[in-house]
């Protein structure tokens, strides 16, 4: 399965490609984002890439493995809670999937489990699933998706490599990356935005997120991902009319921790 690399989720695809090429896969991924944010499409393509014997990542492929994955007929691809009309994913289904995860793959290197709308897991199902994430089978990878991250228990979230699918508000073609080479302090950089209008600040934060995304192409570390998340969280807070100065000061402090300058 192939994807257009010129979409708003390009940085996510680059991170996942790096994981594939560098063989640094997580046992569990959490894709969060609003409806229509492409997280389901990327999850499907990532699953195909994991199952494909060619190792070509997200490049277009017509091998039998990719065709079977596209049709949901691959023996190592499993959908947990496939009936999206069901209000919940119950413990009985999770137990069945956990049993499958304990078995060796039939054809591929991995068994891949897709969990659409993972926030539908009941509390009992969540606890059972959590035990598997705490001691994951060596040959299984779980890809959870949700529009309602806050409805999932935090312990499951903490055991997943999270990628947020969010509209940036501006296209990359319009962005001007920040020049960080001579900078030593995030707090000072963000303090310079204090006197600007809220809309100007939001625009500058879009460019800051874009700058960090460019860095993610070379370094897909969890700390840098958290830095990008903190920029988006600050944008959300400003949209809710929080105090600009406090929001920017807090962001600067967090960026000093996750993406220190001058290194």
Secondary structure per residue as TSV (DSSP state, phi and psi in degrees):
chain	resnum	aa	ss	phi	psi
A	1	X	-	360.0	141.3
A	2	X	-	-119.4	157.6
A	3	X	-	-131.3	152.5
A	4	X	-	-78.0	115.2
A	5	X	T	-74.0	-5.9
A	6	X	T	-95.7	26.3
A	7	X	S	-101.4	-178.7
A	8	X	T	-70.9	-11.8
A	9	X	T	-101.7	20.1
A	10	X	H	-56.9	-40.7
A	11	X	H	-65.8	-33.3
A	12	X	H	-65.5	-43.6
A	13	X	H	-63.3	-37.5
A	14	X	H	-66.9	-38.5
A	15	X	H	-64.0	-47.3
A	16	X	H	-66.1	-36.7
A	17	X	H	-63.0	-40.9
A	18	X	H	-61.9	-40.4
A	19	X	H	-61.6	-41.3
A	20	X	H	-66.9	-48.2
A	21	X	H	-71.0	-33.8
A	22	X	T	-92.3	1.0
A	23	X	T	53.3	48.1
A	24	X	-	-122.4	47.3
A	25	X	-	-71.8	143.8
A	26	X	-	-86.5	154.5
A	27	X	S	-76.2	-16.7
A	28	X	E	-149.8	136.9
A	29	X	E	-121.3	145.7
A	30	X	E	-123.4	114.5
A	31	X	E	-100.2	117.2
A	32	X	E	-117.2	146.7
A	33	X	E	162.5	161.3
A	34	X	-	-67.9	164.9
A	35	X	T	-58.9	134.2
A	36	X	T	86.4	9.2
A	37	X	S	-88.5	5.5
A	38	X	S	79.2	6.9
A	39	X	H	-65.6	-36.4
A	40	X	H	-67.5	-40.9
A	41	X	H	-64.1	-43.4
A	42	X	H	-66.8	-39.4
A	43	X	H	-60.5	-43.2
A	44	X	H	-63.4	-44.0
A	45	X	H	-67.3	-37.7
A	46	X	H	-64.8	-41.8
A	47	X	H	-60.1	-43.9
A	48	X	H	-61.6	-41.2
A	49	X	H	-64.1	-37.2
A	50	X	H	-68.0	-33.5
A	51	X	H	-87.3	-21.5
A	52	X	-	-70.6	129.7
A	53	X	T	-75.2	-13.6
A	54	X	T	-73.6	-26.5
A	55	X	-	71.2	24.5
A	56	X	-	-89.8	9.1
A	57	X	T	64.6	-127.7
A	58	X	T	-91.1	7.4
A	59	X	S	-67.1	149.7
A	60	X	-	-60.3	133.6
A	61	X	-	-144.2	138.8
A	62	X	-	-117.3	24.3
A	63	X	S	-69.7	166.2
A	64	X	H	-62.3	-33.9
A	65	X	H	-63.6	-47.9
A	66	X	H	-66.2	-37.4
A	67	X	H	-65.6	-41.0
A	68	X	H	-67.4	-38.4
A	69	X	H	-64.2	-39.4
A	70	X	H	-62.3	-33.5
A	71	X	T	-95.1	7.7
A	72	X	T	59.1	30.7
A	73	X	-	-113.6	6.9
A	74	X	-	-72.8	131.1
A	75	X	T	-65.9	-16.4
A	76	X	T	-105.3	10.7
A	77	X	E	-110.3	125.8
A	78	X	E	-129.7	135.7
A	79	X	E	-106.5	119.8
A	80	X	T	-96.1	118.5
A	81	X	T	74.2	45.5
A	82	X	-	-64.5	-29.4
A	83	X	-	-80.2	96.5
A	84	X	T	-71.6	-11.3
A	85	X	T	-77.6	-20.1
A	86	X	S	-70.2	135.7
A	87	X	S	-72.5	-22.2
A	88	X	-	-146.5	160.2
A	89	X	B	-107.6	112.6
A	90	X	-	-88.3	164.8
A	91	X	H	-63.9	-31.3
A	92	X	H	-61.4	-43.4
A	93	X	H	-66.2	-41.1
A	94	X	H	-62.5	-41.7
A	95	X	H	-61.6	-40.3
A	96	X	H	-62.7	-41.3
A	97	X	H	-70.1	-35.6
A	98	X	H	-62.4	-39.6
A	99	X	H	-61.8	-44.0
A	100	X	H	-62.7	-36.5
A	101	X	H	-65.8	-25.2
A	102	X	T	-78.1	-13.1
A	103	X	S	-88.7	155.4
A	104	X	-	-72.5	151.3
A	105	X	-	-60.8	150.4
A	106	X	S	-81.6	-43.8
A	107	X	S	-126.0	-41.8
A	108	X	S	-92.1	177.3
A	109	X	S	-73.2	-29.2
A	110	X	-	-124.1	155.8
A	111	X	E	-101.7	129.4
A	112	X	E	-114.5	130.4
A	113	X	E	-117.9	115.8
A	114	X	E	-95.9	132.5
A	115	X	E	-124.2	86.1
A	116	X	T	-70.6	144.9
A	117	X	T	50.0	55.9
A	118	X	G	-64.5	-16.3
A	119	X	G	-68.5	-6.0
A	120	X	G	-82.4	-7.0
A	121	X	B	-59.4	128.3
A	122	X	-	-68.8	169.2
A	123	X	H	-62.6	-42.7
A	124	X	H	-63.5	-42.2
A	125	X	H	-65.7	-39.2
A	126	X	H	-62.3	-44.1
A	127	X	H	-65.3	-39.0
A	128	X	H	-66.6	-41.4
A	129	X	H	-66.5	-36.7
A	130	X	H	-60.5	-39.7
A	131	X	H	-61.2	-36.2
A	132	X	H	-68.9	-39.2
A	133	X	H	-68.3	-29.4
A	134	X	H	-71.2	-33.6
A	135	X	T	-131.7	70.4
A	136	X	-	-70.6	144.5
A	137	X	-	-61.0	144.2
A	138	X	T	-65.5	-20.8
A	139	X	T	-114.1	17.3
A	140	X	E	-122.7	141.5
A	141	X	E	-128.1	132.1
A	142	X	E	-109.3	134.0
A	143	X	E	-123.3	105.6
A	144	X	E	-97.1	144.9
A	145	X	E	-129.6	144.6
A	146	X	E	-159.3	147.0
A	147	X	S	-96.3	-14.3
A	148	X	-	-124.1	73.6
A	149	X	G	-56.9	-36.5
A	150	X	G	-67.9	-16.1
A	151	X	G	-88.0	1.7
A	152	X	S	-102.6	147.1
A	153	X	-	-67.6	141.9
A	154	X	H	-63.6	-30.8
A	155	X	H	-67.0	-31.4
A	156	X	H	-70.0	-44.4
A	157	X	H	-58.3	-41.6
A	158	X	H	-67.9	-19.1
A	159	X	T	-98.6	8.0
A	160	X	S	-114.1	150.8
A	161	X	E	-85.1	109.2
A	162	X	E	-92.6	136.3
A	163	X	E	-128.2	125.8
A	164	X	E	-97.0	128.9
A	165	X	E	-101.6	103.6
A	166	X	-	-137.9	141.6
A	167	X	-	-67.8	132.8
A	168	X	-	-78.7	-17.5
A	169	X	S	95.0	-20.3
A	170	X	S	-145.4	150.2
A	171	X	-	-78.9	150.1
A	172	X	G	-59.6	-30.8
A	173	X	G	-62.0	-24.5
A	174	X	G	-92.0	-2.1
A	175	X	-	-85.5	147.5
A	176	X	-	-119.5	106.7
A	177	X	-	-59.8	147.6
A	178	X	-	-73.2	142.0
A	179	X	-	-90.5	106.3
A	180	X	-	-103.8	0.9
A	181	X	T	-61.5	-38.5
A	182	X	T	-98.9	5.6
A	183	X	-	-89.7	147.5
A	184	X	-	-124.2	-12.5
A	185	X	-	-143.7	121.7
A	186	X	H	-64.5	-37.7
A	187	X	H	-59.9	-44.0
A	188	X	H	-67.1	-40.8
A	189	X	H	-59.9	-45.9
A	190	X	H	-75.9	-26.8
A	191	X	H	-62.9	-27.8
A	192	X	T	-68.2	-13.9
A	193	X	T	-90.3	-7.3
A	194	X	T	-54.6	-38.3
A	195	X	T	-89.1	1.5
A	196	X	S	-84.7	163.6
A	197	X	-	-70.3	162.6
A	198	X	H	-61.0	-40.5
A	199	X	H	-65.5	-38.0
A	200	X	H	-64.6	-40.8
A	201	X	H	-62.0	-44.4
A	202	X	H	-60.3	-39.8
A	203	X	H	-64.6	-42.7
A	204	X	H	-66.1	-35.1
A	205	X	H	-68.7	-33.6
A	206	X	H	-57.9	-44.6
A	207	X	H	-68.3	-35.1
A	208	X	H	-64.8	-44.4
A	209	X	H	-61.0	-39.9
A	210	X	H	-63.0	-41.4
A	211	X	H	-60.7	-44.9
A	212	X	H	-67.4	-34.1
A	213	X	H	-64.0	-38.5
A	214	X	H	-61.6	-38.3
A	215	X	H	-66.1	-31.0
A	216	X	H	-65.3	-22.0
A	217	X	T	-64.4	-28.3
A	218	X	T	-102.8	-24.3
A	219	X	-	-140.3	102.4
A	220	X	-	-95.8	38.8
A	221	X	-	-67.7	153.5
A	222	X	H	-62.3	-37.5
A	223	X	H	-64.0	-38.9
A	224	X	H	-70.4	-35.6
A	225	X	H	-61.8	-40.2
A	226	X	H	-65.2	-34.8
A	227	X	H	-61.8	-44.2
A	228	X	H	-61.6	-43.5
A	229	X	H	-58.0	-41.8
A	230	X	H	-65.5	-33.3
A	231	X	H	-65.1	-45.6
A	232	X	H	-64.0	-39.6
A	233	X	H	-63.1	-36.5
A	234	X	H	-66.8	-40.1
A	235	X	H	-60.0	-44.0
A	236	X	H	-60.3	-42.7
A	237	X	H	-63.7	-41.4
A	238	X	H	-65.9	-34.1
A	239	X	H	-64.2	-24.1
A	240	X	T	-92.9	12.1
A	241	X	T	64.5	36.4
A	242	X	-	-73.9	168.0
A	243	X	-	-62.7	123.6
A	244	X	H	-60.4	-46.1
A	245	X	H	-62.9	-45.1
A	246	X	H	-64.7	-41.1
A	247	X	H	-63.6	-43.9
A	248	X	H	-71.3	-37.4
A	249	X	H	-63.9	-44.2
A	250	X	H	-63.2	-42.0
A	251	X	H	-62.0	-43.8
A	252	X	H	-59.2	-41.8
A	253	X	H	-64.1	-41.1
A	254	X	H	-69.1	-39.3
A	255	X	H	-66.9	-31.9
A	256	X	H	-60.4	-31.4
A	257	X	H	-80.5	-45.2
A	258	X	H	-90.0	-29.8
A	259	X	S	-141.5	63.8
A	260	X	-	-59.1	141.2
A	261	X	S	-89.3	161.2
A	262	X	-	80.2	10.2
A	263	X	-	-90.8	360.0
